[in-house]
Amino acid sequence: MSPWAWMTAGAVIACYAALSRRLSTTVVSGPLVFMVAGLGIGPLGLGLVDEATDPESVRALLEGALAVVLFTGAAAIRRAELRRELFVPLRLLAVGLPLTFALGWLVAWPLLPGLGVWELAVVAVVLGPTDAALGQQAVSDRRVPALVRHGLDVESGLNDGLALPFFLLALTAAGGGQGGQGIGETFLRALLLSSAIGLAVGWTVARLLRWSAVRTWTAQGWRQLASLAVPVVAYPLAVEVEGSGFIAVWVAGLAFGNVLRSPTLAGGAASDPPAGATDFAERLGVLLASLSFLAFGAAILGPALGHMTWQIPVYAVLSLTAIRMLPVAVALLGTGLRPATFAYIGWFGPRGLASIVFGLIAAEAHLPGGRVLEGAVALTVALSICLHGATAPLLGARYGAWYARALAADPHLKEHADLPAEGIRPR
């Protein structure tokens, strides 16, 4: 990007930071601000950013942001919490996510002409993962039951990593694999080898920090910087062996977070885990994600709006509604949750950073239907940024009011669960 583009990005960050608390309770979300700013400096506006001339910097920014977000999101997942309210995130991930892929593929077939069977599968998988940051109020409003907020948060933290193997396999089958790898080799390298690398790196760095913490050898600031060593090492190492850097950092995050919070050290002595080890990485992820939405508006959404057909908006709307909400309803059947909860969880499945990066990778694979694929992904994410950000405060308040009335009428309401406040860490 040009120096003027970077200056504009810095000015937007400063202005949003100054107003962030005030805007957090309005329909104006952070991703919306940065996306609109990106449109303003892109080819539809001032022309300061152009994907055709800045492809490497845009891709590096987007992939770096996703790597950090995948790591911090996975590191925040606690096994104890998953066991306590397992039925919500487990059903959303094990039943809802595959059904979302399947329904997205079926609906795309008549609406996205020019795409082959596997290209349609790529579209469905790219638009499957959710991003809680786009509907932040939905998972941070304390009027909403903790079970629901945490279920959405855990789903968002895990589903992008779970979608990665399906994305890589579909992309390879569609002809977009790298180095002539077949589906079997892609599976072995991307899933098994990359996972092994991530597990080893995450475990090693976490054990090193635990060992250092018990001896009080590490300063707090360096402890936070040390956590960034995990994605910095895991990602390029996996890429070097032609695996998936994203899968590696996601698995590394899971290993790092759970080993760091382990109640005992290797010798069996109890100790407190190093507190705040990922705080800096989380804040860096927020910054990089914000810049990514700006780059998305400038270099991806702007050009994509120039070649839209009527089918793409229809598919985008269906992707955010029926393709998300029907699988969620099926996944939650038999849980005892009320229809209002089905609707709330179903609606707040925003598409964000993971979809942008997966879509960019697919577009750069030069598939025959790449332009249609890019347009569908770009418009779906743009609509999600607008609609989910705008509705989060209103629907959070309405659902919270419904929950208060329902709990007063039925103290044994299934949505009511005794979860510790510190367990809810919306990203």
C-alpha positions in Angstrom: 0.0 0.0 0.0 1.1 3.6 -0.6 2.4 5.8 2.2 -0.9 7.8 1.9 -2.9 4.6 2.4 -0.9 3.8 5.6 -1.3 7.3 6.9 -5.0 7.1 6.3 -5.2 3.8 8.1 -3.4 5.2 11.1 -5.7 8.2 11.2 -8.8 5.9 11.1 -7.4 3.8 13.9 -6.7 6.8 16.1 -10.2 8.3 15.5 -11.9 5.0 16.1 -9.9 4.4 19.3 -11.0 7.8 20.6 -14.7 6.9 20.0 -14.5 3.2 20.6 -16.4 3.0 23.9 -19.1 5.3 22.7 -19.5 3.4 19.4 -19.6 0.0 21.1 -23.2 0.5 22.1 -24.4 1.8 18.7 -25.0 0.2 15.3 -21.6 1.5 14.1 -19.2 -1.4 14.6 -15.4 -1.3 14.3 -15.3 -3.6 11.2 -17.9 -1.4 9.5 -15.8 1.7 10.1 -12.7 0.1 8.7 -14.5 -1.5 5.8 -16.1 1.8 4.8 -12.7 3.6 5.2 -11.2 0.9 2.9 -13.8 1.6 0.2 -12.9 5.2 0.5 -9.2 4.7 -0.2 -9.7 1.9 -2.7 -10.4 2.0 -6.5 -14.0 3.2 -6.0 -12.7 6.1 -3.9 -9.3 7.8 -3.8 -7.4 4.9 -5.4 -4.7 4.7 -2.8 -4.9 0.9 -2.6 -5.2 -1.4 -5.6 -5.1 -5.2 -5.3 -3.5 -5.4 -8.7 -0.5 -3.4 -7.6 -0.4 -4.3 -3.9 -1.2 -8.0 -3.8 1.7 -9.1 -1.6 1.2 -6.5 1.1 -2.6 -7.1 1.2 -2.2 -10.9 1.4 0.6 -10.7 4.0 -1.6 -8.4 6.2 -4.6 -10.7 5.9 -2.7 -13.9 6.5 -0.8 -12.5 9.4 -4.0 -11.2 11.0 -5.7 -14.6 10.7 -2.7 -16.5 12.0 -2.6 -14.3 15.2 -6.4 -14.5 15.6 -6.4 -18.3 15.1 -3.7 -18.7 17.7 -5.3 -16.4 20.4 -8.8 -17.8 19.8 -7.7 -21.4 20.2 -5.5 -20.5 23.2 -8.5 -19.0 25.0 -10.5 -22.2 24.9 -10.6 -24.0 28.2 -11.2 -27.7 28.4 -13.0 -27.5 31.7 -15.5 -25.0 30.3 -16.1 -27.2 27.2 -17.0 -30.1 29.5 -19.3 -28.0 31.6 -21.6 -26.7 28.8 -20.4 -29.1 26.0 -23.8 -29.6 24.4 -24.0 -26.1 22.8 -20.6 -25.7 21.1 -20.2 -29.4 20.5 -23.5 -29.6 18.6 -22.8 -26.4 16.7 -19.4 -27.7 15.6 -20.0 -31.4 15.1 -23.5 -31.1 13.6 -24.2 -27.5 12.6 -20.9 -26.8 10.8 -21.0 -29.9 8.4 -24.6 -29.2 7.7 -23.8 -25.6 6.9 -21.2 -26.8 4.4 -23.6 -29.2 2.8 -26.5 -26.7 2.6 -24.2 -24.0 1.3 -23.0 -26.3 -1.4 -26.6 -27.3 -2.4 -27.9 -23.7 -2.5 -24.8 -22.5 -4.4 -25.4 -25.1 -7.2 -28.3 -23.2 -8.9 -27.3 -19.7 -7.9 -23.6 -19.6 -8.8 -23.4 -20.7 -12.5 -20.0 -21.4 -14.0 -18.7 -23.2 -10.9 -17.9 -26.9 -10.8 -18.8 -29.3 -8.1 -15.6 -28.8 -6.1 -15.6 -25.0 -6.6 -19.1 -24.9 -5.2 -17.7 -26.9 -2.2 -15.0 -24.3 -1.8 -17.6 -21.5 -1.6 -19.6 -23.4 1.0 -16.6 -24.1 3.2 -15.1 -20.6 2.9 -18.4 -19.1 4.1 -18.9 -21.7 6.9 -16.7 -20.3 9.7 -18.1 -17.5 12.0 -16.4 -14.5 13.5 -17.7 -13.3 16.9 -15.9 -10.0 16.5 -18.5 -8.8 13.9 -21.3 -9.2 16.4 -19.4 -8.3 19.5 -22.4 -7.1 21.5 -24.0 -10.5 20.9 -21.4 -12.2 23.0 -20.6 -9.4 25.5 -24.1 -8.3 26.5 -24.5 -9.5 30.1 -28.2 -9.6 29.7 -27.8 -12.6 27.4 -27.4 -15.9 29.3 -23.8 -17.0 29.7 -24.5 -20.4 28.2 -25.5 -18.7 24.9 -22.7 -16.1 24.9 -20.0 -18.7 25.7 -21.4 -21.2 23.1 -21.2 -18.5 20.3 -17.7 -17.5 21.5 -16.3 -21.1 21.6 -17.9 -21.9 18.2 -16.2 -18.8 16.7 -12.9 -19.7 18.3 -12.9 -23.3 17.0 -14.9 -23.5 13.7 -12.4 -21.6 11.5 -9.6 -24.1 12.5 -12.0 -27.1 12.0 -13.0 -25.7 8.6 -9.4 -25.5 7.4 -8.9 -29.2 6.4 -12.2 -29.2 4.5 -11.1 -26.0 2.7 -7.7 -27.4 1.7 -9.2 -30.7 0.5 -12.0 -28.9 -1.5 -9.5 -26.5 -3.0 -7.1 -29.3 -4.0 -10.0 -31.3 -5.6 -11.0 -28.2 -7.5 -7.5 -27.9 -9.0 -6.1 -25.3 -6.8 -3.6 -27.4 -4.9 0.1 -26.4 -4.6 3.0 -28.3 -6.1 0.8 -30.9 -7.8 -0.2 -32.5 -4.5 -3.0 -34.9 -4.5 -5.9 -35.1 -2.1 -4.2 -37.8 0.0 -0.9 -35.9 0.2 -2.7 -32.7 1.0 -4.5 -34.5 3.9 -1.3 -35.9 5.3 0.7 -32.7 5.1 -2.0 -30.1 5.9 -3.8 -32.0 8.7 -1.4 -34.5 10.3 2.0 -33.0 9.7 0.9 -29.4 10.4 -1.0 -30.5 13.5 2.1 -32.3 14.8 4.2 -29.2 14.2 1.7 -27.0 16.0 1.3 -29.3 18.9 5.1 -29.5 19.4 5.7 -25.8 19.1 2.8 -24.8 21.4 3.6 -27.4 24.0 7.3 -26.5 24.1 6.8 -22.8 24.4 4.1 -23.2 27.1 6.3 -25.6 29.1 9.2 -23.1 28.8 7.1 -20.3 30.2 5.7 -22.4 33.0 9.3 -23.5 33.9 10.5 -19.9 33.9 7.4 -18.6 35.8 7.8 -20.9 38.7 11.4 -19.5 39.1 10.2 -15.9 38.6 12.9 -15.5 35.9 10.7 -13.9 33.2 9.4 -10.3 33.2 5.7 -9.9 32.4 6.3 -7.9 29.3 8.7 -10.5 27.8 6.3 -13.2 28.8 3.6 -11.7 26.6 6.1 -11.3 23.8 7.2 -14.9 24.1 3.7 -16.1 23.3 4.0 -14.6 19.9 6.9 -16.9 19.3 4.4 -19.7 18.9 2.7 -18.5 15.7 6.0 -17.0 14.4 7.7 -20.4 14.6 4.7 -22.7 13.8 3.4 -20.9 10.7 6.6 -20.8 8.6 7.7 -24.2 9.8 4.5 -25.8 8.5 4.7 -23.8 5.2 8.3 -24.9 4.8 7.2 -28.6 4.7 4.3 -27.7 2.4 1.7 -28.0 5.1 -0.8 -25.5 6.4 0.5 -22.7 8.5 -3.0 -21.9 9.7 -3.7 -25.4 11.0 -0.3 -25.3 12.7 -0.9 -22.1 14.6 -4.5 -23.1 15.5 -3.3 -26.4 17.0 -0.4 -24.6 18.6 -2.9 -22.2 20.3 -4.9 -25.1 21.7 -1.8 -26.8 23.0 -0.2 -23.5 24.3 -3.4 -22.4 26.2 -4.2 -25.7 27.8 -0.6 -26.5 28.8 -0.1 -23.0 30.2 -3.3 -23.3 32.3 -2.4 -26.8 33.5 -2.7 -26.9 37.4 0.6 -28.8 37.8 4.1 -28.7 36.4 6.0 -31.7 35.1 7.2 -32.5 38.6 3.7 -32.6 40.0 4.1 -29.4 42.1 1.1 -27.1 42.0 1.7 -23.6 40.5 -0.3 -20.7 39.1 -0.1 -20.4 35.3 1.7 -17.4 33.9 -1.1 -14.8 33.9 -1.8 -12.6 30.8 0.7 -14.5 28.6 -1.5 -13.9 25.5 -2.7 -10.3 26.3 -0.3 -8.6 23.9 -1.0 -11.2 21.1 -4.8 -10.6 21.5 -4.4 -6.8 21.2 -2.1 -7.3 18.2 -4.8 -9.5 16.7 -7.4 -6.8 17.1 -5.2 -4.3 15.4 -4.3 -6.5 12.5 -7.9 -7.6 12.1 -9.0 -4.0 12.0 -6.4 -3.2 9.3 -7.5 -6.3 7.5 -11.1 -5.1 7.2 -9.7 -1.8 5.8 -7.7 -3.8 3.2 -10.8 -5.9 2.5 -12.9 -2.9 1.7 -10.1 -1.3 -0.5 -8.6 -4.2 -2.4 -11.3 -7.0 -2.4 -14.8 -5.6 -1.9 -14.3 -2.5 -4.1 -13.2 -4.4 -7.2 -15.7 -7.3 -6.6 -18.6 -4.8 -6.6 -17.9 -4.1 -10.2 -18.8 -7.6 -11.5 -21.9 -8.6 -9.5 -24.7 -10.6 -10.9 -28.2 -10.9 -9.4 -27.5 -14.4 -8.2 -24.6 -13.3 -5.9 -26.6 -11.0 -3.6 -29.3 -13.7 -3.3 -26.7 -16.3 -2.3 -25.1 -13.9 0.2 -28.5 -13.2 1.9 -29.3 -17.0 2.0 -25.8 -17.7 3.4 -26.4 -15.3 6.3 -29.9 -16.6 7.0 -31.2 -20.1 5.9 -27.8 -21.7 5.3 -26.8 -20.7 8.8 -30.0 -20.9 10.8 -31.4 -24.2 9.6 -28.3 -26.2 10.5 -28.2 -24.5 13.9 -31.8 -25.4 14.5 -31.1 -29.1 13.6 -28.0 -29.1 15.7 -29.8 -27.8 18.8 -32.9 -30.1 18.6 -33.4 -32.1 21.7 -31.4 -29.7 24.0 -34.4 -28.2 25.7 -33.4 -24.7 24.6 -36.3 -22.4 23.6 -37.1 -21.2 20.0 -35.9 -17.7 20.9 -32.5 -19.1 21.7 -32.4 -21.1 18.4 -33.1 -17.9 16.5 -30.5 -15.8 18.4 -27.7 -18.4 18.0 -28.7 -18.9 14.4 -28.7 -15.3 13.4 -25.4 -14.5 15.1 -23.2 -16.4 12.7 -21.3 -13.5 11.1 -18.7 -14.2 8.4 -15.4 -12.3 8.8 -11.7 -12.6 8.7 -11.4 -16.4 8.1 -13.8 -16.2 5.1 -11.8 -13.2 3.7 -8.5 -15.0 3.8 -9.8 -18.4 2.6 -11.6 -16.5 -0.2 -8.4 -14.7 -1.2 -6.4 -17.9 -1.2 -9.0 -19.6 -3.4 -9.1 -16.6 -5.8 -5.3 -16.7 -6.1 -5.5 -20.4 -7.0 -6.9 -19.2 -10.4 -9.9 -21.6 -10.5 -12.2 -21.3 -13.6 -14.9 -19.7 -11.5 -12.6 -17.5 -9.4 -14.4 -14.2 -10.1 -17.8 -15.6 -9.1 -16.3 -17.1 -6.0 -14.6 -13.9 -5.0 -17.7 -11.9 -5.5 -19.9 -14.2 -3.4 -17.4 -14.2 -0.5 -16.8 -10.5 -0.6 -20.5 -9.5 -0.7 -21.4 -12.1 2.0 -18.8 -10.7 4.4 -19.7 -7.1 3.6 -23.4 -7.8 4.3 -22.5 -9.6 7.5 -20.4 -6.6 8.7 -23.3 -4.3 8.1 -26.2 -6.5 9.4 -24.7 -8.3 12.3 -22.9 -5.2 13.6 -26.1 -3.2 13.4 -28.4 -5.7 14.9 -26.2 -6.9 17.8 -27.1 -4.1 20.3 -30.8 -4.3 19.5 -31.3 -8.0 19.4 -29.0 -8.5 22.5 -31.3 -6.2 24.5 -34.5 -7.9 23.2 -33.2 -11.4 23.8 -31.9 -10.4 27.2 -35.3 -9.0 28.2 -37.0 -12.2 27.0 -34.5 -14.3 29.0 -35.3 -12.4 32.2 -39.0 -12.9 31.7 -38.6 -16.6 30.9 -36.3 -17.2 33.8 -38.7 -15.5 36.2 -41.5 -17.8 35.0 -39.3 -21.0 35.0 -36.3 -21.0 37.3 -35.1 -24.3 35.7 -34.8 -22.7 32.3 -32.3 -24.7 30.2 -30.6 -21.5 29.1 -29.8 -20.7 32.7 -26.4 -22.1 33.6 -24.0 -21.3 36.5 -20.9 -20.3 34.5 -18.1 -18.2 36.1 -17.9 -14.7 34.7 -14.2 -15.1 34.0 -15.0 -17.9 31.6 -16.6 -15.6 29.1 -13.9 -13.9 27.1 -15.5 -12.6 23.9 -13.0 -11.9 21.2 
